[in-house]
């Protein structure tokens, strides 16, 4: 099997999300955007800061998690920096932020995840749902994790959902296909590496569960089996 290039993978991702955002509304029933990722939003409750909470949502899309997060902290004051490389995502995020009354809290940034560098000790919470594995290679992934750790304030929270151990199969022919994912970590390996990377943090959750779903690669219907890894960790005060 010929492995897809980075350009092919990103073109496929852009095409999929463009179509999906055109066809479905935010929080539409029957879609994966019907509600925020509860494990991610729930993890933000660990933030102990009383006011002016600063959050970062990497791969924000059209606001599935960033808008509920902004609503969660709106009364005490918050800023939610939302990073995505897709024009359509940023445009619709801005519209939905206005619709849901959080336009002042949402700060859109059009940029590839790996190109975003937070200010040192700036964020009280960093969230990412099926996004930080979409970087060019493993070296870039760990460089990103390092930047995010440095950009997190003491007492800040990291809450990530990461696809690992991905296998793709054509549903009609049963042919095994190359995984269209920039970084496809072995689940056991990344758990060990994250344990070392977060050794100085309090790790509340570092676990995975199997998942299976279908999607389309062009006109081809594909079954994807993977493990969804959850990291929930707090940067303790020195």
TAUR-V91513 format. One record per residue. RES is the residue in three letters. SS is DSSP state (a for helix, b for strand, c for the rest). D_LAST is the distance of its C-alpha to the last C-alpha in whole Angstrom. Layout:
RES/SS/D_LAST ; RES/SS/D_LAST
//
This chain:
UNK/c/49 ; UNK/c/48 ; UNK/c/45 ; UNK/c/44 ; UNK/c/43 ; UNK/a/40 ; UNK/a/42 ; UNK/a/44 ; UNK/a/41 ; UNK/a/40 ; UNK/a/43 ; UNK/a/43 ; UNK/a/40 ; UNK/a/41 ; UNK/a/45 ; UNK/a/43 ; UNK/a/41 ; UNK/a/44 ; UNK/a/46 ; UNK/a/44 ; UNK/a/43 ; UNK/a/46 ; UNK/a/48 ; UNK/c/45 ; UNK/c/44 ; UNK/c/40 ; UNK/c/40 ; UNK/c/43 ; UNK/c/44 ; UNK/c/45 ; UNK/c/42 ; UNK/c/39 ; UNK/c/38 ; UNK/c/39 ; UNK/c/36 ; UNK/c/32 ; UNK/c/30 ; UNK/a/29 ; UNK/a/27 ; UNK/a/25 ; UNK/a/26 ; UNK/a/25 ; UNK/a/21 ; UNK/a/21 ; UNK/a/21 ; UNK/a/17 ; UNK/c/16 ; UNK/c/15 ; UNK/c/16 ; UNK/c/19 ; UNK/c/21 ; UNK/c/21 ; UNK/b/20 ; UNK/b/20 ; UNK/b/21 ; UNK/b/22 ; UNK/b/25 ; UNK/b/26 ; UNK/c/30 ; UNK/c/30 ; UNK/c/34 ; UNK/c/36 ; UNK/c/33 ; UNK/c/33 ; UNK/c/30 ; UNK/a/29 ; UNK/a/31 ; UNK/a/31 ; UNK/a/27 ; UNK/a/28 ; UNK/a/30 ; UNK/a/27 ; UNK/a/25 ; UNK/c/28 ; UNK/c/29 ; UNK/c/25 ; UNK/c/26 ; UNK/b/24 ; UNK/b/25 ; UNK/b/25 ; UNK/b/26 ; UNK/b/28 ; UNK/b/29 ; UNK/b/32 ; UNK/c/35 ; UNK/c/38 ; UNK/a/40 ; UNK/a/41 ; UNK/a/38 ; UNK/a/37 ; UNK/a/40 ; UNK/a/40 ; UNK/a/36 ; UNK/a/37 ; UNK/a/40 ; UNK/a/39 ; UNK/a/36 ; UNK/a/39 ; UNK/a/41 ; UNK/c/38 ; UNK/c/37 ; UNK/c/34 ; UNK/c/35 ; UNK/c/33 ; UNK/c/29 ; UNK/b/30 ; UNK/b/30 ; UNK/b/32 ; UNK/b/31 ; UNK/b/34 ; UNK/c/32 ; UNK/c/32 ; UNK/a/28 ; UNK/a/28 ; UNK/a/28 ; UNK/c/26 ; UNK/c/23 ; UNK/c/20 ; UNK/c/19 ; UNK/c/15 ; UNK/c/13 ; UNK/c/16 ; UNK/b/16 ; UNK/b/15 ; UNK/b/17 ; UNK/b/19 ; UNK/b/22 ; UNK/b/25 ; UNK/b/28 ; UNK/c/30 ; UNK/c/30 ; UNK/c/27 ; UNK/c/29 ; UNK/c/32 ; UNK/c/31 ; UNK/c/33 ; UNK/c/32 ; UNK/a/29 ; UNK/a/28 ; UNK/a/27 ; UNK/a/26 ; UNK/a/23 ; UNK/a/23 ; UNK/a/22 ; UNK/a/20 ; UNK/a/18 ; UNK/a/18 ; UNK/a/17 ; UNK/a/14 ; UNK/a/13 ; UNK/c/15 ; UNK/b/13 ; UNK/b/11 ; UNK/b/8 ; UNK/b/10 ; UNK/b/12 ; UNK/b/15 ; UNK/b/17 ; UNK/b/20 ; UNK/b/23 ; UNK/b/27 ; UNK/b/28 ; UNK/b/32 ; UNK/b/32 ; UNK/b/35 ; UNK/b/37 ; UNK/b/41 ; UNK/b/44 ; UNK/b/47 ; UNK/b/50 ; UNK/c/52 ; UNK/c/55 ; UNK/c/56 ; UNK/c/53 ; UNK/c/52 ; UNK/b/49 ; UNK/b/47 ; UNK/c/44 ; UNK/c/41 ; UNK/c/41 ; UNK/c/37 ; UNK/c/35 ; UNK/c/33 ; UNK/c/34 ; UNK/c/31 ; UNK/c/32 ; UNK/a/31 ; UNK/a/30 ; UNK/a/28 ; UNK/a/26 ; UNK/a/25 ; UNK/a/24 ; UNK/a/23 ; UNK/a/20 ; UNK/a/19 ; UNK/a/18 ; UNK/a/17 ; UNK/c/14 ; UNK/c/13 ; UNK/c/10 ; UNK/c/10 ; UNK/b/12 ; UNK/b/16 ; UNK/b/18 ; UNK/b/21 ; UNK/b/22 ; UNK/b/26 ; UNK/b/29 ; UNK/b/33 ; UNK/b/36 ; UNK/b/38 ; UNK/b/41 ; UNK/b/42 ; UNK/b/45 ; UNK/b/45 ; UNK/b/47 ; UNK/b/47 ; UNK/c/50 ; UNK/c/53 ; UNK/b/52 ; UNK/b/50 ; UNK/b/47 ; UNK/b/46 ; UNK/b/42 ; UNK/b/40 ; UNK/b/37 ; UNK/b/34 ; UNK/b/31 ; UNK/b/28 ; UNK/b/25 ; UNK/b/21 ; UNK/b/19 ; UNK/b/15 ; UNK/b/12 ; UNK/c/9 ; UNK/c/6 ; UNK/c/4 ; UNK/c/0
//
